[in-house]
Amino acid sequence: MYPGTFAATTPDRPAVVMAASGEVVTYRQLDERSNRFAHYLRSLPLGPNDVVAVLMDNNPRYHEVAWGVRRIGRYFTPVNTHLTPEEVAYIVNDSGATVLVASEGLRDVARQLTRDVVPAVRHRLFIGPALDSWSDYDQTVSALPATALPEEEEGDVIQYSSGTTGKPKGIRRPLTGAPINLEQDAVVPFLRAIGFGPESTYLSPAPLYHAAPIQWTMAVHRLGGTAVVMEKFEAELALALIERHRITHAQLVPTMFVRMLKLDESVRSRYDLSSLQQVIHAAAPCPVEVKRQMIDWWGPIISEFYSSSEGAGATFVAAADWLAHPGTVGRPMLGRMYVLDDDGHEVAPGVVGTIWADAPQRFEYLNDQDKTRAQHNERGWTTVGDVGYVDDEGYLYLTDRKAYMIISGGVNIYPQEVEDVLIGHPRVHDVAVFGVPNPEFGEEVKAVVQPDTMDGAGPELADELLAYCRSHLAGYKCPRTIDFEASLPRTDAGKLYKRRLKDRYWAAAAAGAAPGLTAVAAAAAPTAAVPQRAGACPARRRSGARATPTGSWCEPTLAPAHSSRTPPDGDCARPIATRRSPPGPSHPVSRSPSGWTRS
């Protein structure tokens, strides 16, 4: 099924509703408009590897362009609308795009994409008032047939990674050449399994250039439902939309949860959310206590999936299972997942390693065979570099990304664990934790905090946050210093551009200068015990006891006694990453690992 199916059966049903303007695109309109664009593309001499790049904000024309490309069996590449013209040009050129479509909201960027900047682009179409050197989209396609092409093949998306750990990478899967009305889209059976259908109304609050928003909204169109697309996320507006449109399904990211939870109680209780049947979250880490509070508020309808734009396996967990296994990202639903050590050997349950997937969906990084090979092993398994462990029941837990792990004095520290604690403080609106150079230990822990207000962001608040962190974590994990910024660089899908922050500090250290932030230093509290690497614990070697459930550290028994698990024999206590800390004064924080996902 696809929009043409429902244009014939329910032509006046809304396929897209724009949240702010209220503009509706029916299935008839979506079908006819995408057909016209498909006819235009078919009239061009497009080769099998030619790509259509889409530089558009969230607007009612986005899906007609995407479906038009998909109906002719070609690739389209959604381009991040927050990039600079230089960054946009990199993606357009790297993707091999010969057609570029832009909309009015990106006029200033489009104007700078001249022929010498994107030389392979032969056809430029602009949706909006005239723009020099660009063809008018509507004038170009309006006279073309609104009927389907005689042969419609299934196309696909070349999704670019968000570039949070390096330059964006194009992720390409092989085209099948199958007819478009066959159910080739792997998202469709998943959505059907969690209750999506023709009567579903889906709230899409994130930019359509991200993987999940564009692919899920198009999957909704394959099922005959309605996608309510927010031009930009606003916490209270999202609640109002749920009530107004009787939203049945939504996909949110944890930063959206945090912003909703920080609304006044009078605002949160103002709206009727009873239409919600299933809410999915993904794309970024979700602190355990944030998810608990959302389940308390919305009920046990909040599920989570973990995957990546590469499609390197996928896991899923419903609310009931999550409550029984706090912090898990679930069990595999696509392929099998393995946790391997650095030598490629599978590790025991509870031991931290790199997560690999044996999944049916194959991919390559466009124009980077070395990177593609590095993400595959000799068994054909794939990884995106995430780090975690599985428990005895096969539930997967994510600890962090390998690229973000801090090694201080030979000890591995996972920033996500620290971030999950600090975000629970009522003064913390957002936080990033990463390693910065230390002449003695190699790296030390740095936190950059976005407070609720910059008023009072100084030594007293830093001391308060450090004390809060130490009340929940071992001292060696806590930041040595805390800096404050008015905002942190996140994508609209909630992903943190931690690399930008980290690079700034490392460059400043290399130059012997401060990075130019509001720096507040506080001496770290003395650590009562030096943690050891998994397997190095003398007691475990003597007794033969199994590795700690995280497999990362052991800690002497002087640690607090409020463990959620029985300590192993000998003088090693329980795993740091899974022990429970006592609740804080107003925002209790659980220490269980939280899920981490890349979309």
MITISE-293868 format. One record per residue (C-alpha): chain; z, y, x negated; residue in one letter; residue number from 1. Coordinates in steps of 0.5 Angstrom, whole numbers, plus 500, padded with zeros to 3 digits. Layout:
N
> A, Z, Y, X, a, NUM $
...
This chain:
599
> A, 500, 500, 500, m, 1 $
> A, 499, 507, 498, y, 2 $
> A, 498, 514, 502, p, 3 $
> A, 491, 512, 504, g, 4 $
> A, 495, 506, 508, t, 5 $
> A, 500, 511, 512, f, 6 $
> A, 494, 517, 513, a, 7 $
> A, 491, 511, 517, a, 8 $
> A, 497, 509, 521, t, 9 $
> A, 502, 515, 521, t, 10 $
> A, 498, 521, 519, p, 11 $
> A, 503, 526, 521, d, 12 $
> A, 509, 524, 518, r, 13 $
> A, 511, 528, 512, p, 14 $
> A, 510, 525, 505, a, 15 $
> A, 513, 531, 502, v, 16 $
> A, 518, 537, 504, v, 17 $
> A, 519, 542, 499, m, 18 $
> A, 527, 544, 499, a, 19 $
> A, 527, 551, 499, a, 20 $
> A, 520, 553, 502, s, 21 $
> A, 520, 548, 507, g, 22 $
> A, 513, 547, 506, e, 23 $
> A, 511, 540, 509, v, 24 $
> A, 505, 536, 506, v, 25 $
> A, 503, 530, 511, t, 26 $
> A, 500, 523, 509, y, 27 $
> A, 494, 526, 512, r, 28 $
> A, 494, 532, 508, q, 29 $
> A, 496, 528, 501, l, 30 $
> A, 491, 523, 502, d, 31 $
> A, 485, 528, 503, e, 32 $
> A, 487, 532, 498, r, 33 $
> A, 488, 527, 493, s, 34 $
> A, 481, 524, 495, n, 35 $
> A, 478, 531, 493, r, 36 $
> A, 481, 531, 486, f, 37 $
> A, 479, 524, 485, a, 38 $
> A, 472, 525, 487, h, 39 $
> A, 472, 531, 482, y, 40 $
> A, 475, 527, 477, l, 41 $
> A, 470, 521, 478, r, 42 $
> A, 464, 526, 477, s, 43 $
> A, 466, 528, 470, l, 44 $
> A, 464, 523, 464, p, 45 $
> A, 471, 521, 463, l, 46 $
> A, 472, 515, 458, g, 47 $
> A, 477, 509, 459, p, 48 $
> A, 482, 513, 455, n, 49 $
> A, 481, 520, 457, d, 50 $
> A, 488, 523, 460, v, 51 $
> A, 489, 528, 465, v, 52 $
> A, 495, 533, 463, a, 53 $
> A, 499, 536, 469, v, 54 $
> A, 503, 542, 467, l, 55 $
> A, 506, 544, 474, m, 56 $
> A, 513, 546, 477, d, 57 $
> A, 515, 542, 483, n, 58 $
> A, 511, 545, 488, n, 59 $
> A, 507, 542, 494, p, 60 $
> A, 501, 541, 490, r, 61 $
> A, 504, 536, 485, y, 62 $
> A, 503, 529, 488, h, 63 $
> A, 496, 531, 490, e, 64 $
> A, 494, 531, 483, v, 65 $
> A, 498, 525, 481, a, 66 $
> A, 495, 521, 486, w, 67 $
> A, 488, 523, 485, g, 68 $
> A, 488, 521, 478, v, 69 $
> A, 492, 515, 480, r, 70 $
> A, 486, 513, 485, r, 71 $
> A, 481, 513, 479, i, 72 $
> A, 484, 508, 475, g, 73 $
> A, 486, 513, 469, r, 74 $
> A, 492, 516, 466, y, 75 $
> A, 496, 522, 467, f, 76 $
> A, 501, 526, 463, t, 77 $
> A, 506, 530, 466, p, 78 $
> A, 508, 536, 461, v, 79 $
> A, 515, 538, 461, n, 80 $
> A, 515, 545, 464, t, 81 $
> A, 521, 548, 459, h, 82 $
> A, 517, 547, 453, l, 83 $
> A, 514, 553, 449, t, 84 $
> A, 506, 553, 449, p, 85 $
> A, 506, 550, 442, e, 86 $
> A, 510, 544, 444, e, 87 $
> A, 506, 544, 450, v, 88 $
> A, 500, 544, 446, a, 89 $
> A, 503, 538, 442, y, 90 $
> A, 503, 533, 448, i, 91 $
> A, 496, 535, 451, v, 92 $
> A, 493, 534, 444, n, 93 $
> A, 497, 528, 442, d, 94 $
> A, 496, 525, 449, s, 95 $
> A, 488, 525, 448, g, 96 $
> A, 488, 530, 455, a, 97 $
> A, 481, 532, 456, t, 98 $
> A, 483, 535, 463, v, 99 $
> A, 489, 540, 464, l, 100 $
> A, 491, 542, 471, v, 101 $
> A, 496, 548, 471, a, 102 $
> A, 500, 552, 477, s, 103 $
> A, 502, 559, 478, e, 104 $
> A, 509, 558, 475, g, 105 $
> A, 506, 556, 468, l, 106 $
> A, 501, 562, 468, r, 107 $
> A, 504, 565, 462, d, 108 $
> A, 504, 558, 458, v, 109 $
> A, 497, 556, 461, a, 110 $
> A, 494, 563, 458, r, 111 $
> A, 496, 561, 451, q, 112 $
> A, 493, 554, 451, l, 113 $
> A, 486, 557, 449, t, 114 $
> A, 481, 553, 447, r, 115 $
> A, 482, 553, 440, d, 116 $
> A, 490, 551, 441, v, 117 $
> A, 488, 545, 445, v, 118 $
> A, 481, 543, 443, p, 119 $
> A, 480, 536, 446, a, 120 $
> A, 481, 539, 453, v, 121 $
> A, 474, 540, 456, r, 122 $
> A, 476, 542, 464, h, 123 $
> A, 482, 547, 466, r, 124 $
> A, 484, 547, 473, l, 125 $
> A, 489, 553, 475, f, 126 $
> A, 492, 552, 482, i, 127 $
> A, 494, 560, 483, g, 128 $
> A, 490, 567, 483, p, 129 $
> A, 485, 567, 478, a, 130 $
> A, 486, 566, 470, l, 131 $
> A, 481, 568, 465, d, 132 $
> A, 478, 562, 462, s, 133 $
> A, 480, 557, 467, w, 134 $
> A, 477, 554, 473, s, 135 $
> A, 480, 555, 480, d, 136 $
> A, 482, 549, 482, y, 137 $
> A, 481, 550, 490, d, 138 $
> A, 474, 553, 489, q, 139 $
> A, 473, 547, 485, t, 140 $
> A, 475, 541, 489, v, 141 $
> A, 475, 544, 496, s, 142 $
> A, 468, 542, 498, a, 143 $
> A, 468, 535, 495, l, 144 $
> A, 469, 529, 500, p, 145 $
> A, 476, 528, 503, a, 146 $
> A, 475, 520, 504, t, 147 $
> A, 477, 515, 499, a, 148 $
> A, 472, 513, 493, l, 149 $
> A, 469, 506, 494, p, 150 $
> A, 473, 503, 489, e, 151 $
> A, 480, 505, 487, e, 152 $
> A, 483, 502, 481, e, 153 $
> A, 490, 503, 479, e, 154 $
> A, 492, 508, 474, g, 155 $
> A, 498, 510, 471, d, 156 $
> A, 503, 515, 467, v, 157 $
> A, 503, 516, 460, i, 158 $
> A, 510, 519, 460, q, 159 $
> A, 513, 523, 454, y, 160 $
> A, 520, 522, 452, s, 161 $
> A, 524, 528, 452, s, 162 $
> A, 525, 529, 445, g, 163 $
> A, 532, 529, 445, t, 164 $
> A, 532, 525, 438, t, 165 $
> A, 526, 527, 435, g, 166 $
> A, 519, 529, 437, k, 167 $
> A, 517, 527, 444, p, 168 $
> A, 513, 520, 444, k, 169 $
> A, 508, 518, 449, g, 170 $
> A, 509, 511, 452, i, 171 $
> A, 503, 508, 454, r, 172 $
> A, 502, 501, 458, r, 173 $
> A, 496, 498, 459, p, 174 $
> A, 492, 499, 465, l, 175 $
> A, 490, 493, 470, t, 176 $
> A, 484, 495, 473, g, 177 $
> A, 487, 492, 479, a, 178 $
> A, 485, 495, 486, p, 179 $
> A, 490, 501, 488, i, 180 $
> A, 492, 498, 494, n, 181 $
> A, 495, 492, 491, l, 182 $
> A, 503, 492, 489, e, 183 $
> A, 502, 493, 482, q, 184 $
> A, 508, 499, 481, d, 185 $
> A, 514, 495, 479, a, 186 $
> A, 518, 501, 482, v, 187 $
> A, 516, 499, 489, v, 188 $
> A, 520, 492, 490, p, 189 $
> A, 526, 495, 487, f, 190 $
> A, 526, 501, 492, l, 191 $
> A, 525, 496, 497, r, 192 $
> A, 531, 491, 495, a, 193 $
> A, 535, 497, 496, i, 194 $
> A, 533, 499, 503, g, 195 $
> A, 527, 504, 502, f, 196 $
> A, 522, 503, 507, g, 197 $
> A, 518, 507, 512, p, 198 $
> A, 524, 511, 515, e, 199 $
> A, 527, 513, 509, s, 200 $
> A, 528, 520, 507, t, 201 $
> A, 529, 521, 499, y, 202 $
> A, 532, 527, 496, l, 203 $
> A, 529, 528, 489, s, 204 $
> A, 533, 534, 486, p, 205 $
> A, 530, 533, 479, a, 206 $
> A, 523, 536, 475, p, 207 $
> A, 517, 532, 477, l, 208 $
> A, 515, 531, 470, y, 209 $
> A, 521, 526, 468, h, 210 $
> A, 519, 519, 469, a, 211 $
> A, 524, 517, 475, a, 212 $
> A, 522, 523, 479, p, 213 $
> A, 515, 522, 479, i, 214 $
> A, 515, 515, 479, q, 215 $
> A, 520, 514, 485, w, 216 $
> A, 517, 519, 489, t, 217 $
> A, 510, 516, 489, m, 218 $
> A, 513, 509, 490, a, 219 $
> A, 516, 512, 496, v, 220 $
> A, 509, 514, 498, h, 221 $
> A, 507, 507, 497, r, 222 $
> A, 513, 505, 502, l, 223 $
> A, 511, 510, 507, g, 224 $
> A, 517, 514, 507, g, 225 $
> A, 519, 522, 506, t, 226 $
> A, 520, 525, 499, a, 227 $
> A, 524, 532, 500, v, 228 $
> A, 523, 535, 493, v, 229 $
> A, 528, 541, 490, m, 230 $
> A, 524, 546, 486, e, 231 $
> A, 531, 547, 482, k, 232 $
> A, 537, 543, 483, f, 233 $
> A, 543, 547, 486, e, 234 $
> A, 549, 543, 488, a, 235 $
> A, 551, 546, 495, e, 236 $
> A, 544, 546, 497, l, 237 $
> A, 543, 539, 495, a, 238 $
> A, 549, 538, 500, l, 239 $
> A, 546, 542, 505, a, 240 $
> A, 539, 538, 504, l, 241 $
> A, 542, 532, 506, i, 242 $
> A, 545, 534, 512, e, 243 $
> A, 539, 538, 514, r, 244 $
> A, 534, 532, 513, h, 245 $
> A, 538, 527, 514, r, 246 $
> A, 537, 524, 507, i, 247 $
> A, 538, 516, 507, t, 248 $
> A, 537, 515, 499, h, 249 $
> A, 538, 520, 493, a, 250 $
> A, 537, 519, 486, q, 251 $
> A, 542, 524, 482, l, 252 $
> A, 544, 525, 475, v, 253 $
> A, 551, 525, 472, p, 254 $
> A, 551, 533, 471, t, 255 $
> A, 549, 534, 478, m, 256 $
> A, 555, 530, 480, f, 257 $
> A, 560, 534, 476, v, 258 $
> A, 557, 540, 479, r, 259 $
> A, 558, 538, 486, m, 260 $
> A, 565, 536, 484, l, 261 $
> A, 567, 542, 481, k, 262 $
> A, 565, 546, 488, l, 263 $
> A, 571, 548, 492, d, 264 $
> A, 574, 543, 497, e, 265 $
> A, 572, 548, 503, s, 266 $
> A, 564, 547, 501, v, 267 $
> A, 564, 540, 499, r, 268 $
> A, 567, 538, 506, s, 269 $
> A, 563, 543, 510, r, 270 $
> A, 557, 538, 510, y, 271 $
> A, 555, 532, 514, d, 272 $
> A, 553, 527, 509, l, 273 $
> A, 554, 521, 513, s, 274 $
> A, 546, 519, 513, s, 275 $
> A, 546, 517, 506, l, 276 $
> A, 545, 509, 505, q, 277 $
> A, 544, 509, 498, q, 278 $
> A, 545, 514, 492, v, 279 $
> A, 543, 512, 485, i, 280 $
> A, 544, 515, 479, h, 281 $
> A, 541, 514, 472, a, 282 $
> A, 538, 518, 466, a, 283 $
> A, 545, 520, 462, a, 284 $
> A, 552, 518, 461, p, 285 $
> A, 557, 518, 467, c, 286 $
> A, 564, 519, 465, p, 287 $
> A, 568, 513, 469, v, 288 $
> A, 573, 518, 472, e, 289 $
> A, 567, 522, 475, v, 290 $
> A, 564, 516, 478, k, 291 $
> A, 570, 514, 481, r, 292 $
> A, 571, 521, 484, q, 293 $
> A, 564, 521, 487, m, 294 $
> A, 565, 514, 490, i, 295 $
> A, 572, 516, 493, d, 296 $
> A, 568, 522, 496, w, 297 $
> A, 561, 519, 498, w, 298 $
> A, 564, 512, 499, g, 299 $
> A, 561, 505, 496, p, 300 $
> A, 554, 507, 496, i, 301 $
> A, 553, 509, 489, i, 302 $
> A, 549, 505, 485, s, 303 $
> A, 547, 505, 478, e, 304 $
> A, 541, 503, 474, f, 305 $
> A, 540, 503, 466, y, 306 $
> A, 533, 503, 463, s, 307 $
> A, 528, 507, 459, s, 308 $
> A, 521, 510, 460, s, 309 $
> A, 519, 505, 456, e, 310 $
> A, 521, 500, 461, g, 311 $
> A, 525, 496, 456, a, 312 $
> A, 529, 492, 461, g, 313 $
> A, 533, 494, 466, a, 314 $
> A, 540, 493, 469, t, 315 $
> A, 543, 495, 476, f, 316 $
> A, 550, 495, 479, v, 317 $
> A, 552, 496, 486, a, 318 $
> A, 559, 500, 487, a, 319 $
> A, 563, 494, 489, a, 320 $
> A, 561, 491, 482, d, 321 $
> A, 562, 497, 478, w, 322 $
> A, 569, 498, 481, l, 323 $
> A, 571, 491, 479, a, 324 $
> A, 568, 492, 472, h, 325 $
> A, 569, 500, 471, p, 326 $
> A, 564, 503, 466, g, 327 $
> A, 559, 497, 466, t, 328 $
> A, 551, 499, 467, v, 329 $
> A, 550, 492, 470, g, 330 $
> A, 547, 486, 469, r, 331 $
> A, 539, 485, 468, p, 332 $
> A, 534, 485, 474, m, 333 $
> A, 528, 486, 469, l, 334 $
> A, 528, 481, 464, g, 335 $
> A, 533, 479, 459, r, 336 $
> A, 538, 483, 455, m, 337 $
> A, 541, 481, 448, y, 338 $
> A, 546, 485, 444, v, 339 $
> A, 544, 483, 436, l, 340 $
> A, 547, 485, 430, d, 341 $
> A, 543, 489, 424, d, 342 $
> A, 540, 482, 422, d, 343 $
> A, 537, 480, 428, g, 344 $
> A, 543, 475, 430, h, 345 $
> A, 545, 475, 437, e, 346 $
> A, 553, 477, 437, v, 347 $
> A, 559, 474, 441, a, 348 $
> A, 561, 477, 448, p, 349 $
> A, 565, 484, 447, g, 350 $
> A, 562, 485, 440, v, 351 $
> A, 558, 492, 439, v, 352 $
> A, 551, 491, 437, g, 353 $
> A, 544, 494, 439, t, 354 $
> A, 541, 492, 445, i, 355 $
> A, 534, 489, 446, w, 356 $
> A, 530, 486, 452, a, 357 $
> A, 525, 481, 453, d, 358 $
> A, 522, 484, 459, a, 359 $
> A, 515, 483, 462, p, 360 $
> A, 513, 490, 461, q, 361 $
> A, 509, 492, 455, r, 362 $
> A, 508, 498, 452, f, 363 $
> A, 506, 502, 446, e, 364 $
> A, 508, 509, 443, y, 365 $
> A, 501, 513, 443, l, 366 $
> A, 498, 514, 436, n, 367 $
> A, 504, 511, 433, d, 368 $
> A, 504, 504, 431, q, 369 $
> A, 509, 504, 426, d, 370 $
> A, 514, 507, 431, k, 371 $
> A, 511, 501, 436, t, 372 $
> A, 512, 496, 431, r, 373 $
> A, 519, 498, 429, a, 374 $
> A, 521, 498, 437, q, 375 $
> A, 519, 490, 437, h, 376 $
> A, 522, 484, 433, n, 377 $
> A, 518, 478, 431, e, 378 $
> A, 520, 475, 438, r, 379 $
> A, 517, 480, 442, g, 380 $
> A, 523, 483, 444, w, 381 $
> A, 524, 491, 445, t, 382 $
> A, 529, 496, 444, t, 383 $
> A, 530, 504, 444, v, 384 $
> A, 536, 504, 440, g, 385 $
> A, 542, 504, 445, d, 386 $
> A, 548, 501, 443, v, 387 $
> A, 553, 497, 447, g, 388 $
> A, 556, 490, 448, y, 389 $
> A, 556, 485, 454, v, 390 $
> A, 563, 482, 457, d, 391 $
> A, 564, 475, 458, d, 392 $
> A, 561, 475, 465, e, 393 $
> A, 554, 478, 463, g, 394 $
> A, 556, 485, 465, y, 395 $
> A, 553, 490, 460, l, 396 $
> A, 556, 496, 457, y, 397 $
> A, 553, 502, 453, l, 398 $
> A, 557, 505, 448, t, 399 $
> A, 552, 511, 445, d, 400 $
> A, 545, 511, 442, r, 401 $
> A, 545, 509, 435, k, 402 $
> A, 542, 515, 433, a, 403 $
> A, 548, 519, 435, y, 404 $
> A, 553, 515, 432, m, 405 $
> A, 558, 518, 427, i, 406 $
> A, 560, 515, 421, i, 407 $
> A, 566, 518, 418, s, 408 $
> A, 570, 515, 412, g, 409 $
> A, 566, 508, 413, g, 410 $
> A, 568, 508, 420, v, 411 $
> A, 564, 508, 426, n, 412 $
> A, 565, 513, 432, i, 413 $
> A, 561, 514, 438, y, 414 $
> A, 561, 521, 441, p, 415 $
> A, 560, 519, 448, q, 416 $
> A, 567, 516, 448, e, 417 $
> A, 570, 523, 446, v, 418 $
> A, 565, 527, 451, e, 419 $
> A, 567, 522, 457, d, 420 $
> A, 575, 525, 455, v, 421 $
> A, 573, 532, 454, l, 422 $
> A, 569, 533, 460, i, 423 $
> A, 575, 531, 464, g, 424 $
> A, 579, 537, 462, h, 425 $
> A, 578, 542, 468, p, 426 $
> A, 576, 548, 463, r, 427 $
> A, 570, 544, 460, v, 428 $
> A, 564, 545, 464, h, 429 $
> A, 559, 541, 459, d, 430 $
> A, 560, 538, 452, v, 431 $
> A, 557, 535, 446, a, 432 $
> A, 560, 531, 440, v, 433 $
> A, 556, 529, 434, f, 434 $
> A, 557, 529, 427, g, 435 $
> A, 557, 534, 421, v, 436 $
> A, 557, 534, 414, p, 437 $
> A, 564, 533, 411, n, 438 $
> A, 565, 532, 403, p, 439 $
> A, 570, 527, 403, e, 440 $
> A, 568, 523, 409, f, 441 $
> A, 561, 524, 409, g, 442 $
> A, 561, 526, 417, e, 443 $
> A, 567, 529, 421, e, 444 $
> A, 567, 530, 429, v, 445 $
> A, 565, 536, 432, k, 446 $
> A, 565, 538, 439, a, 447 $
> A, 561, 544, 442, v, 448 $
> A, 564, 546, 449, v, 449 $
> A, 561, 550, 454, q, 450 $
> A, 567, 552, 458, p, 451 $
> A, 568, 554, 465, d, 452 $
> A, 568, 561, 463, t, 453 $
> A, 567, 564, 456, m, 454 $
> A, 573, 569, 457, d, 455 $
> A, 579, 566, 453, g, 456 $
> A, 574, 561, 449, a, 457 $
> A, 578, 562, 443, g, 458 $
> A, 584, 558, 439, p, 459 $
> A, 588, 557, 444, e, 460 $
> A, 583, 553, 449, l, 461 $
> A, 581, 549, 443, a, 462 $
> A, 588, 547, 441, d, 463 $
> A, 589, 545, 448, e, 464 $
> A, 583, 541, 448, l, 465 $
> A, 585, 538, 442, l, 466 $
> A, 591, 536, 445, a, 467 $
> A, 588, 533, 451, y, 468 $
> A, 583, 529, 447, c, 469 $
> A, 589, 526, 442, r, 470 $
> A, 593, 524, 449, s, 471 $
> A, 587, 520, 450, h, 472 $
> A, 584, 518, 444, l, 473 $
> A, 586, 515, 437, a, 474 $
> A, 587, 522, 432, g, 475 $
> A, 581, 520, 428, y, 476 $
> A, 576, 520, 434, k, 477 $
> A, 578, 527, 436, c, 478 $
> A, 574, 533, 434, p, 479 $
> A, 576, 536, 427, r, 480 $
> A, 574, 543, 430, t, 481 $
> A, 571, 545, 437, i, 482 $
> A, 566, 551, 438, d, 483 $
> A, 564, 554, 444, f, 484 $
> A, 557, 556, 447, e, 485 $
> A, 556, 559, 454, a, 486 $
> A, 551, 554, 455, s, 487 $
> A, 548, 547, 452, l, 488 $
> A, 541, 545, 452, p, 489 $
> A, 540, 540, 457, r, 490 $
> A, 534, 538, 461, t, 491 $
> A, 534, 539, 468, d, 492 $
> A, 535, 531, 469, a, 493 $
> A, 541, 532, 465, g, 494 $
> A, 539, 529, 458, k, 495 $
> A, 542, 533, 452, l, 496 $
> A, 538, 536, 447, y, 497 $
> A, 544, 534, 442, k, 498 $
> A, 539, 534, 436, r, 499 $
> A, 538, 541, 437, r, 500 $
> A, 545, 542, 436, l, 501 $
> A, 546, 537, 430, k, 502 $
> A, 540, 540, 426, d, 503 $
> A, 543, 547, 427, r, 504 $
> A, 549, 545, 424, y, 505 $
> A, 546, 540, 418, w, 506 $
> A, 541, 546, 416, a, 507 $
> A, 547, 551, 416, a, 508 $
> A, 551, 546, 412, a, 509 $
> A, 545, 545, 407, a, 510 $
> A, 545, 553, 406, a, 511 $
> A, 552, 554, 405, g, 512 $
> A, 553, 558, 412, a, 513 $
> A, 556, 557, 418, a, 514 $
> A, 551, 556, 424, p, 515 $
> A, 553, 562, 428, g, 516 $
> A, 557, 560, 433, l, 517 $
> A, 564, 562, 436, t, 518 $
> A, 567, 557, 431, a, 519 $
> A, 574, 555, 432, v, 520 $
> A, 577, 550, 427, a, 521 $
> A, 584, 546, 428, a, 522 $
> A, 586, 541, 424, a, 523 $
> A, 586, 534, 426, a, 524 $
> A, 592, 531, 427, a, 525 $
> A, 594, 526, 422, p, 526 $
> A, 592, 519, 424, t, 527 $
> A, 597, 514, 424, a, 528 $
> A, 593, 508, 422, a, 529 $
> A, 586, 507, 419, v, 530 $
> A, 581, 503, 424, p, 531 $
> A, 577, 497, 420, q, 532 $
> A, 571, 495, 422, r, 533 $
> A, 570, 489, 426, a, 534 $
> A, 571, 482, 423, g, 535 $
> A, 575, 486, 417, a, 536 $
> A, 582, 485, 421, c, 537 $
> A, 586, 481, 416, p, 538 $
> A, 590, 478, 422, a, 539 $
> A, 584, 476, 425, r, 540 $
> A, 581, 473, 419, r, 541 $
> A, 588, 469, 418, r, 542 $
> A, 589, 467, 426, s, 543 $
> A, 581, 466, 427, g, 544 $
> A, 582, 470, 433, a, 545 $
> A, 576, 472, 437, r, 546 $
> A, 573, 479, 436, a, 547 $
> A, 576, 485, 440, t, 548 $
> A, 572, 486, 446, p, 549 $
> A, 568, 492, 443, t, 550 $
> A, 567, 489, 437, g, 551 $
> A, 568, 495, 433, s, 552 $
> A, 575, 497, 431, w, 553 $
> A, 582, 494, 431, c, 554 $
> A, 588, 498, 431, e, 555 $
> A, 595, 496, 429, p, 556 $
> A, 600, 495, 434, t, 557 $
> A, 604, 502, 434, l, 558 $
> A, 598, 504, 439, a, 559 $
> A, 601, 505, 446, p, 560 $
> A, 603, 499, 450, a, 561 $
> A, 598, 501, 456, h, 562 $
> A, 593, 496, 455, s, 563 $
> A, 588, 493, 460, s, 564 $
> A, 587, 487, 456, r, 565 $
> A, 592, 482, 452, t, 566 $
> A, 591, 484, 445, p, 567 $
> A, 589, 479, 440, p, 568 $
> A, 594, 475, 436, d, 569 $
> A, 596, 478, 430, g, 570 $
> A, 597, 485, 428, d, 571 $
> A, 591, 488, 431, c, 572 $
> A, 592, 491, 438, a, 573 $
> A, 587, 491, 443, r, 574 $
> A, 580, 495, 443, p, 575 $
> A, 580, 502, 443, i, 576 $
> A, 574, 503, 447, a, 577 $
> A, 577, 499, 453, t, 578 $
> A, 584, 501, 453, r, 579 $
> A, 586, 505, 459, r, 580 $
> A, 590, 512, 458, s, 581 $
> A, 595, 515, 462, p, 582 $
> A, 592, 520, 467, p, 583 $
> A, 591, 528, 465, g, 584 $
> A, 595, 533, 469, p, 585 $
> A, 589, 535, 474, s, 586 $
> A, 583, 531, 472, h, 587 $
> A, 585, 523, 470, p, 588 $
> A, 580, 520, 465, v, 589 $
> A, 579, 513, 464, s, 590 $
> A, 577, 510, 457, r, 591 $
> A, 572, 505, 459, s, 592 $
> A, 565, 506, 456, p, 593 $
> A, 561, 509, 461, s, 594 $
> A, 553, 507, 462, g, 595 $
> A, 548, 511, 458, w, 596 $
> A, 541, 511, 461, t, 597 $
> A, 534, 513, 458, r, 598 $
> A, 529, 515, 463, s, 599 $
